[in-house]
């Protein structure tokens, strides 16, 4: 729509000028943000919060994706960075969170940069995905999803559930990344696309 296009233009304008607010970055405590100063096209330093988010996005974008090098698809890493930074502005309450890079990279392999941005907005907010709550403050919906997944394992495969309990393997140890990225981070690409075909 016309309104949506104008909204995206405003977002891209913020990126161009370096005026990117950062209210939320990765929850990964082991991630050490690079303090290297970035500059806008005018040569002025970016605000500290912008630098942190941009650096976090850049670190996650350059990580190797399993089986398919998403970074080489349709615009490369720069395209992926722009979409993630745009979403950080579009939804400043959630901002950018680790895991969004895998989902967005998958979109970029199939569609344009603008379409990938709006797909990310859609899966975060619209049914059947509504993933936004998984990345919200406290990640309360992520805990709910993990609880449901654990109960499903108990229901459909009680023998496996019993074995995992005996080995003190909690579901958060193996399924968190699967569910937060809807399997885009850990499985072969052809399987991931099939899961998303069914899911959407």
N, C-alpha and C positions, 0 to 999 in steps of 0.2 A: 504494500500500500504506500501511498504518498507519505503518510505520517511516519511509517516505519522507515522509509528511505531517509527522511529528514533526520530521524533519530540516529540512524547509523552514521550519517554525515557529521552530526555533532560529536559523536563518539570518536570518529576518525580524526576530526579536527583537534580534539583533546590530545590524541596520540601525537599528531604532527607537532603541536606546540610544546609537548612534554608535560602538559598540565593533567597528570593522571593521579587521582587520589588513590590511596592505598589504606583500606580499613581492615584488610584481612590477608594474611599470607599463609604459606604452608604451615601445618601443625607439626611437621616433622622436626623434632627437637634436635636431631643430628645435623640438620641442614645449617651450614654456616654461610651466611650471606656475604658475597664478595663486596668489599667496600670501595671498589673501583668507581671513580666518578664518571658518570655519563653526562653527555651534553646534548642539548637540543640542536637543531639545524642552525640556530642563531649563535651557537657557541656558549650559551649560558648553561650553568650546571642545572640539572634537574633537581626538584625538591627531594629531600632525603627519602620520603615515603615512596615516591615514584621510583627512585633508584632501586630501593629494596624489592619492590614488586617486579620491576623489569628484570632485575638480576635473578630473582627466583624463577620467573617464567623462563628465562634463557637457560638456566641450569637444567630445568626439567625438559625443555624442548630438545636439548642436545643429548639427552639420555637415549641409548639404543632401544628401539622398540623391537619386540619379539617377532621374528620371522619376516617382517616387512619393514623396510626402512621408510617409515612414513615421511621422514624429512625430505625425501627426494621427490615426493609426489606433488605435482601441481603447485609450484611456487616455493617449495622447500621450507626450511626452518623459519625464514623470515615471515612467510605467510602464516604459519602456525603461531608465531609470536604475536603478530598483529591481531589475530582473532582472539587470543587469550587476553591480551591487554585491553582490547575493546570490551570484552565481557567484564573485565575488572571494573571498568567505568560504568558500563550499563547497569550492573547489579552491585552497587558499592557496599550493600549490607553483607553480601557473601564474598564478593571479590573473586580473586583467583585462588583456587585450592589445588594442591597436588592431586593428580588423578584426572583432572579436566583435560590435561594435555593428551592423554591417550584417546579419550573420546573424541576430542576435536581433531586430532590427527587422522582418525579413521574417516571423519566427515570430509576432510580435505582431499583424501584419496579419490573421492567420488564426485565432488562438486566444487563450485567456485568458492572463493574466500568469503564473499558476502552470504552465500547460501549456507556455508559452514557455520558462520556466526549465528544466523537465525535458527539453524538446526540446534545449536547448543542452547540458545534461549528456549526453544521449544521443549527439548528433553529435560531442561531444568524446571520448567513451570507447568507443562501440559500433560494430560493423561495420554498414554498409560504410564509414562516415566516418572514425572514429578520428582526429579532427583535433587532439586534445590535443598530440600530438608536434610539430605545426607551430608551436606557440606556446611550446614548452619552452625550457629554457636552451640557448643557442647555436643554436636553431632548426635542429638537424641534420636533422630530417625534412623541413623546408621545402626545404633544399638538395637532398635526395634527390628530392623531387617535381619541383623545377625541372630537375634533371638528366634525369629520365625524360621530362618534357615536351620538353626540347631534343632528346633522341634521337628522340622520336616525330615531331617536325617534320622532322628529317633523313631519317627513314624514309619518311614519307608525302608530304613536299613538299620534296625536296632542292633544287629551284630556289629556293624561298623561303629555305631555310636558308643556301644559298650567298650569296644577296643580303644577308641580315642580317649574315653574317660579313664581307662586303666593306664594309659600312657601319659595321662595329664596333658593332653593336647586340646587346648580350648579352640573354639571356632574362630576366635579373633586372630589366632596365630597363622591361619592359612586362608581364610575366606574374606577378610576385610578388603583387601585389594581387589579381589574378584568382583565383589558386590559394589564397591565404590566406583569402579570403572566399567561395570557391566561386562566384565570378562575381556575388555579390550587390552588389558595390560599383560596377560599371562598365557594366552592360548594362541594356537595357530590362526592365521588371518582368515582362512576359509571357514573355520569353525565360528570365529567371532562374527563374521558377516552373516552366517546362517542364523545364529542366535538373535542378532539384531533384526533380521528379516522377520523372524517369528515374533519378536518383542514389539516391533512397531506395527 
